[in-house]
């Protein structure tokens, strides 16, 4: 369910603007615990994570100022695991929509969301995405920053992508942030066509399986 490219198109911000990110060589990185992967330019460097749920934090070259950085966070969210996979899009509307971003950005001051889009996605998960600006509170207080952010829920894991820079230079860095966002993926662990039924639990157990076309069915 990778709709990141659609989100970037809806924003009307071209990856061709600014300095081309395609000129750089790229590192491919994958987290051994969560299975989340991404690629980033070899001119960027991995730095120390700031929060317990950060799995990677990247600093881009700061030659032009603005302290551009990206972080990917993963949070366990098993609230909806008992729903069949086909309800993933509906779950996103409930749990990872506008209210999620209001909560996520609550630690900042003077928050303004310029763009909101759903459904968006990271890897195989359904989610939403925003472009927002805010004033920081920590570790530097009062810095005006803008960010490209996206989130998605997949197999009990909420993946959060967060790239930001000083607002003055954000448009210059947007193509690079968007390029990294497009590369983020999740490790496949559920089959999108799986559909089960359990209509009667009294006396005996009957479980039915059918494919999406409903041409084949197996009862046990």
Buried (B, 14 or more C-beta within 10 A) or exposed (E): BBBBBBBBEEBEBEBEEBEEBEEBEBBEBEBEEBBBBBBBBEBBEEEEBEEEBBBBBBBBEEEBEBBBBBBBBBEEBEEBEEEEBEEBEEBBEEBBBEEBBEEBBEEBEEBEBEBBBBBBBBBBBBBBBBBBBBBBEEEEEEBBBBBBBBBBBBBBBBBBBBBBBBBEBBEBBBBBBBBBBBBBBBBEEBEEEEBEEEEEEEEEEEEEEBEEEEEEEEEE
